[in-house]
Structures are given as structure tokens and as C-alpha cells.
């Protein structure tokens, strides 16, 4: 038995690798390759794999690990920021999609009311696994449409349990209201318990495990927490995937989240391929050939209905037109949990065998074309958002913000994106007195930061009209610090055409994007992965006391091909006591110039302290300001605090010298 399973697994991995390799050379996403491999491998294809149960087990583990890693990225604090999208946009999307599909089924496909509503349930869910994988692969998790997509997906996953309990109710074969209420109550109690665990229990457990310094124990503990929580939620009537997501969020509250991500990533990637293969195995190629016209028709109805309903729901949460359009493209497919509902519905007689096969075929096809639809989402959303009707809608939605765009500003810095990089830059510019404005696409952040006095404005940087409102022609520097790669390229291109003299600095995630951005008009591109390596080697060299000018020379050599950065690498400052090899016996001392001090009014050159005593003045504090390495013509004043450095005997001589009036006689 084991040999049959091992043979099947080797066959799956081998053919999948071949298909993905061929499609990869054709620039086709790997998800499509896995789905196609499953179609041909499974019992409905060439029957290489007849027993799909083992594959489905691995696939389920893949989904659990995917949701776990997503949870690591989203702490409870981040989830609360998405609450309007999760509960507002998510509930509206599920309700509208169910109603629209149900109405179409009832009026045009002659389905009964119960069957029509059930069809709405099936189409209302989207594929969490596919959408999140694409968002991660494209580094778009923290974009506006990425956050909207994830928020709605979270609500859809929460809906799986109540939808499952409503199936018997629709069929008239059970499902008491008290049973549904009890399940919802148990789920609420479970989530509350997990919140308490995130606060106290889990961080303590992880801390004790880490103290033992046994990596294998750490990995085992993480897998136990992930799978154990998933199993616990399943026992309470929730999905395994939702439990894994909650487990990830619990661990995200600890300081070990990054290490957990690094340890679980290889497992997730391995099992996720098996998940998509198992989905592909569901498709019956023979049935698809016979009913191809019907299947294509259902696919079109699903896509159009889903796009429209997600679009309306996302707009209702206050997102921009472009974000709403891109979110609708990301969520237009049918989800994997819909297959679970479909099986249950077939058991209760809510869907016939023929309709089930049509739904199955159409759903898998929507999954297969999702990567291509997402690729088209940016140009389509940009074109649609620029049409007169939608542009007026977007403009009307932010009219309150438009009235506050700056009228009189010039020679300023425009910061696009108020994440970590944007907020740090804004803080430095404010302290330096440099005029600047911030453009942010998240309306919640804009409202919050405006209350704090930030010169921040709501808007889409890919809109030339918005850039003009920020006086792009009068600006001196533009800094683009957003996670959306396509939007970054568009903003760079628009800004360069609008202001040829503008100095454009772009932050990007990957080194591969640098050349394209330079061609589009960026003066400097800061790739995060590249800069991380520079920071690391500079600190290693610094720790070995390599002279700073040699470290700087190495950095400049590396950056010579257009990789100079906005900031120089901040080498860590070391205390003098850490330089014991070079500064053995060196001490520091401070001296306050009192009102009757003879040094009052004298310059450092007149004091000639180093020649007279051997000690050196390193810095002088006057009120709240510190003058480091003061010039020889710096004149001392009463109240100054002088920082002296030297050997102990030299410091004593310096204090005696300052107390005397010998220098005053010269």
C-alpha cells in the first residue's frame, strides 16, 4: 500500500514539475500549471492517479499552512484596521452576490427559490488560496486592493460555517435555529479564548522553547500550534483554514514571528502545489467537451456578476474606484470552499448531478484564468477609472479632501505612501524645516494623520490630476514609497513627463525592478533587498574595525550602477569603552563653566588646552544644543558644559587649568 502511495506522489511531483517548467518558460503562472497537471493526472483525465484521497490530505495541509503564514503577516492590530472591509465590505459582497445569482437562477434558469439561493451561496465565495498566493508572489499584500481583497476573503471564510448550517434549512430537512445559534456562540467563545492566548499563553510558551536553543523543538512547537489550532476550530464547527489563520495572528503578536515565517515557508510552498493539483483533478474533461458551450456561459455569468458585486461592495467601504475595480478582478473566481458546499448541497438535493458537474467545470475554469484576469486588472482599472462617469464618482467621494489641497507651496518634497518609509521621511523633513506634502491612498490613515497635523492628502498617485493638485511642477523632490509595483511605474512616468527637472526617488522591493524604473525617469531607485545586504556587510566590516573610509568605498563600489541611495548607511556608533584595543586607558569627563570662570569669552584656540594639559575638548553643550568637534574659534560662555577626553592624569590637569587663570594672562 505504501509503495502505491509513494509511486503516486513521485508521479504527481514529476509531471507537475514538467508542466510548471514548460509554462514557466512561456511566462504562464505556476498555479495554472498545477491545475492543468491535476486535470490530466486525475481519474477524470488520463487516470494516472485513481485514488485522490492522499493528494487531498496533502492539499488540505497546504491550505492550512498558507492561511497560517497569512496570519503571521496580519496581527490583531492590523485586522482591526481592516474591520470596515471585513465586516462592511465582506458582508455586503456575500449578500449582494447571493441575491444577484439567486435572482438570475430563479428568473432565467427556472430554479426553485431554495435552489436559487443555494446557487448564490456557491458563487459568493472566492478562492482564498489562489488570491493570497498571487498577492504574496507579487508583493501586493499591503496595497490598498490587497488589503481589501484579504478583508473580504476573511469574511467569506467566516461565512462558511453558517452557510453550511443553512443548507439543511433550505432543503427543509433539519437545521434547527438553536443548533445554528449554539455553533455561532461556540465560535465566538473560541475566538475570545484565542485572543487571550495571544496576549499571555503563547508568548510565554515560545519564550520557554527558545531558551532551550533547540531549533527542532521550535519548529515542532510551531507546527503543533498551527495544526492544533486548526483542528480545534474544526471541532467547534469552523474551517481548518480559519483556525490556521487565527494561529498565525496569535504568533504574530510575539517577537518570533519572522523566524516562524522562515521555518514554515518551505512546507507551505511544497504542499500548496498539491492543493492546486487536487483542484485540477476535480475537472471532468469528458463532460467539459460535451457541455463546453454551457460551461463557458456559466463562467461568463459568474465572472461578470462577481466583478460587479465586489465592485459595489468595495466602493461602499470608501475605497477609490481603481482599488474597487482591482479588488473585483482579484475576487472574481469561485472559491475552494464552494466545492465543500456543493457536495453538501448535492446530498440534500439542492443541486442535480448535471448542474453539479457544470458548476464544477465552470469553477475550475474561473480559477485557471484568474492569474490572467489579475494581470489585466491594472490597465483595465486605470482605463475605467479615467472614464468621465467613474472619475466624477471618485472625485465626488473625496470632495471634502480636495478642498484642502495646498495652494501655495513650492520647492517641496512630495511623498507618495505613508507606510514606515514615508512616515520616517516625513518626520525627518518636518524636523529639518523642509516643506513637504504626503499622498496616501488609505482614507483611514489620512483622517488619523490629519488630526495629528500632518500635511497629508487622500488620492491616487497614478492620477495626473491629483499630482497637479500637489503642485508637481513646483516640487523639487518626489519620493515614491508604496508597495504597488505597477502603480509605482505609472507614477514615475507621469511625474517625469510633468516635471522634467523633478528629482525622483523610488523605493522598490526587488533589484530586478531597478532598470525599468530608471528608464521611466527615476533618478534613484532603492531596492530593499539590495540595501539590506549593504547594511549587513557594512556592519560586519565595522565590527572588525575596518576604517570607515574603506567601508564607504566598498559601498560606493557596489552602488556604482545607479544604486546610490537617499541616505548613507548609518553605521552603528560604538561607545569608547568598546574600542578598548585602540583606546585603552582613555576616560571622559565633563566640566561646567561657572559664572566667575576665567574661561568665559575665550576661544578654544586661546585656551590651547590640548598643548597645556594633553586633554581634548570633544563637544560643548550650550542649553539644549550640542556642538560636536567645535572649531578653534568657538568662544566659551558661562553655563557651557565641556566634554573632555583623555587619560585620567590629563583630565585632572585640564580641570585644574580651567579653574586657574593662566590662559587669561596670555
C-alpha positions, 0 to 999 in steps of 0.5 A, spaced: 500 500 500 505 504 501 509 503 495 502 505 491 502 511 495 509 513 494 509 511 486 503 516 486 506 522 489 513 521 485 508 521 479 504 527 481 511 531 483 514 529 476 509 531 471 507 537 475 514 539 475 514 538 467 508 542 466 510 548 471 517 548 467 514 548 460 509 554 462 514 557 466 518 558 460 512 561 456 511 566 462 504 562 464 503 562 472 505 556 476 498 555 479 495 554 472 500 549 471 498 545 477 491 545 475 492 543 468 497 537 471 491 535 476 486 535 470 490 530 466 493 526 472 486 525 475 481 519 474 477 524 470 483 525 465 488 520 463 487 516 470 494 516 472 492 517 479 485 513 481 485 514 488 485 522 490 484 521 497 492 522 499 493 528 494 487 531 498 490 530 505 496 533 502 492 539 499 488 540 505 495 541 509 497 546 504 491 550 505 492 550 512 499 552 512 498 558 507 492 561 511 497 560 517 503 564 514 497 569 512 496 570 519 503 571 521 503 577 516 496 580 519 496 581 527 490 583 531 492 590 530 492 590 523 485 586 522 482 591 526 484 596 521 481 592 516 474 591 520 470 596 515 472 591 509 471 585 513 465 586 516 462 592 511 465 590 505 465 582 506 458 582 508 455 586 503 459 582 497 456 575 500 449 578 500 449 582 494 452 576 490 447 571 493 441 575 491 444 577 484 445 569 482 439 567 486 435 572 482 438 570 475 437 562 477 430 563 479 428 568 473 432 565 467 434 558 469 427 556 472 430 554 479 426 553 485 427 559 490 431 554 495 435 552 489 436 559 487 439 561 493 443 555 494 446 557 487 448 564 490 451 561 496 456 557 491 458 563 487 459 568 493 465 565 495 472 566 492 478 562 492 482 564 498 488 560 496 489 562 489 488 570 491 493 570 497 498 566 493 498 571 487 498 577 492 504 574 496 508 572 489 507 579 487 508 583 493 501 586 493 499 584 500 499 591 503 496 595 497 490 598 498 486 592 493 490 587 497 488 589 503 481 589 501 481 583 497 484 579 504 478 583 508 473 580 504 476 573 503 476 573 511 469 574 511 467 569 506 471 564 510 467 566 516 461 565 512 462 558 511 460 555 517 453 558 517 452 557 510 453 550 511 448 550 517 443 553 512 443 548 507 439 543 511 434 549 512 433 550 505 432 543 503 427 543 509 430 537 512 433 539 519 437 545 521 434 547 527 435 555 529 438 553 536 443 548 533 445 554 528 445 559 534 449 554 539 455 553 533 455 561 532 456 562 540 461 556 540 465 560 535 465 566 538 467 563 545 473 560 541 475 566 538 475 570 545 479 564 548 484 565 542 485 572 543 487 571 550 492 566 548 495 571 544 496 576 549 499 571 555 499 563 553 503 563 547 508 568 548 510 565 554 510 558 551 515 560 545 519 564 550 520 557 554 522 553 547 527 558 545 531 558 551 532 551 550 536 553 543 533 547 540 531 549 533 527 542 532 523 543 538 521 550 535 519 548 529 515 542 532 512 547 537 510 551 531 507 546 527 503 543 533 500 550 534 498 551 527 495 544 526 492 544 533 489 550 532 486 548 526 483 542 528 480 545 534 476 550 530 474 544 526 471 541 532 467 547 534 464 547 527 469 552 523 474 551 517 481 548 518 483 554 514 480 559 519 483 556 525 490 556 521 489 563 520 487 565 527 494 561 529 498 565 525 495 572 528 496 569 535 504 568 533 504 574 530 503 578 536 510 575 539 517 577 537 518 570 533 514 571 528 519 572 522 523 566 524 516 562 524 515 565 517 522 562 515 521 555 518 514 554 515 515 557 508 518 551 505 512 546 507 507 551 505 510 552 498 511 544 497 504 542 499 500 548 496 502 545 489 498 539 491 492 543 493 492 546 486 493 539 483 487 536 487 483 542 484 485 540 477 483 533 478 476 535 480 475 537 472 471 532 468 474 533 461 469 528 458 463 532 460 467 539 459 467 537 451 460 535 451 457 541 455 463 546 453 458 551 450 454 551 457 460 551 461 463 557 458 456 561 459 456 559 466 463 562 467 461 568 463 455 569 468 459 568 474 465 572 472 461 578 470 456 578 476 462 577 481 466 583 478 460 587 479 458 585 486 465 586 489 465 592 485 459 595 489 461 592 495 468 595 495 466 602 493 461 602 499 467 601 504 470 608 501 475 605 497 477 609 490 474 606 484 481 603 481 482 599 488 474 597 487 475 595 480 482 591 482 479 588 488 473 585 483 478 582 478 482 579 484 475 576 487 472 574 481 473 566 481 469 561 485 472 559 491 475 552 494 470 552 499 464 552 494 466 545 492 465 543 500 458 546 499 456 543 493 457 536 495 453 538 501 448 541 497 448 535 492 446 530 498 440 534 500 438 535 493 439 542 492 443 541 486 442 535 480 448 531 478 448 535 471 448 542 474 453 539 479 458 537 474 457 544 470 458 548 476 464 544 477 467 545 470 465 552 470 469 553 477 475 550 475 475 554 469 474 561 473 480 559 477 485 557 471 484 564 468 484 568 474 492 569 474 490 572 467 484 576 469 489 579 475 494 581 470 489 585 466 486 588 472 491 594 472 490 597 465 483 595 465 482 599 472 486 605 470 482 605 463 475 605 467 477 609 472 479 615 467 472 614 464 468 621 465 462 617 469 467 613 474 472 619 475 466 624 477 464 618 482 471 618 485 472 625 485 465 626 488 467 621 494 473 625 496 470 632 495 471 634 502 479 632 501 480 636 495 478 642 498 484 642 502 489 641 497 495 646 498 495 652 494 501 655 495 507 651 496 513 650 492 520 647 492 517 641 496 518 634 497 512 630 495 511 623 498 507 618 495 505 612 501 505 613 508 507 606 510 514 606 515 518 609 509 514 615 508 512 616 515 520 616 517 521 621 511 516 625 513 518 626 520 525 627 518 523 633 513 518 636 518 524 636 523 529 639 518 524 645 516 523 642 509 516 643 506 513 637 504 506 634 502 504 626 503 499 622 498 496 616 501 491 612 498 488 609 505 482 614 507 483 611 514 490 613 515 489 620 512 483 622 517 488 619 523 494 623 520 490 629 519 488 630 526 495 629 528 497 635 523 500 632 518 500 635 511 497 629 508 492 628 502 487 622 500 488 620 492 491 616 487 498 617 485 497 614 478 492 620 477 495 626 473 490 630 476 491 629 483 499 630 482 497 637 479 493 638 485 500 637 489 503 642 485 508 637 481 511 642 477 513 646 483 516 640 487 523 639 487 523 632 490 518 626 489 519 620 493 515 614 491 514 609 497 508 604 496 508 597 495 504 597 488 509 595 483 505 597 477 502 603 480 509 605 482 511 605 474 505 609 472 507 614 477 514 615 475 512 616 468 507 621 469 511 625 474 517 625 469 513 627 463 510 633 468 516 635 471 522 634 467 527 637 472 523 633 478 528 629 482 525 622 483 526 617 488 523 610 488 523 605 493 522 598 490 522 591 493 526 587 488 533 589 484 530 586 478 525 592 478 531 597 478 532 598 470 525 599 468 524 604 473 530 608 471 528 608 464 521 611 466 525 617 469 527 615 476 533 618 478 534 613 484 531 607 485 532 603 492 531 596 492 530 593 499 533 587 498 539 590 495 540 595 501 539 590 506 545 586 504 549 593 504 547 594 511 549 587 513 556 587 510 557 594 512 556 592 519 560 586 519 566 590 516 565 595 522 565 590 527 572 588 525 574 595 525 575 596 518 576 604 517 570 607 515 573 610 509 574 603 506 567 601 508 564 607 504 568 605 498 566 598 498 559 601 498 560 606 493 563 600 489 557 596 489 552 602 488 556 604 482 550 602 477 545 607 479 544 604 486 546 610 490 541 611 495 537 617 499 541 616 505 548 613 507 548 607 511 548 609 518 553 605 521 552 603 528 556 608 533 560 604 538 561 607 545 569 608 547 569 603 552 568 598 546 574 600 542 578 598 548 584 595 543 585 602 540 583 606 546 585 603 552 586 607 558 582 613 555 576 616 560 571 622 559 569 627 563 565 633 563 566 640 566 561 646 567 563 653 566 561 657 572 559 664 572 566 667 575 570 662 570 576 665 567 574 661 561 568 665 559 569 669 552 575 665 550 576 661 544 578 654 544 584 656 540 586 661 546 585 656 551 590 651 547 588 646 552 590 640 548 598 643 548 597 645 556 594 639 559 594 633 553 586 633 554 581 634 548 575 638 548 570 633 544 563 637 544 560 643 548 553 643 550 550 650 550 542 649 553 539 644 549 544 644 543 550 640 542 556 642 538 560 636 536 568 637 534 567 645 535 572 649 531 578 653 534 574 659 534 568 657 538 568 662 544 566 659 551 560 662 555 558 661 562 553 655 563 557 651 557 558 644 559 565 641 556 566 634 554 573 632 555 577 626 553 583 623 555 587 619 560 585 620 567 592 624 569 590 629 563 583 630 565 585 632 572 590 637 569 585 640 564 580 641 570 585 644 574 587 649 568 580 651 567 579 653 574 586 657 574 587 663 570 593 662 566 590 662 559 587 669 561 594 672 562 596 670 555 
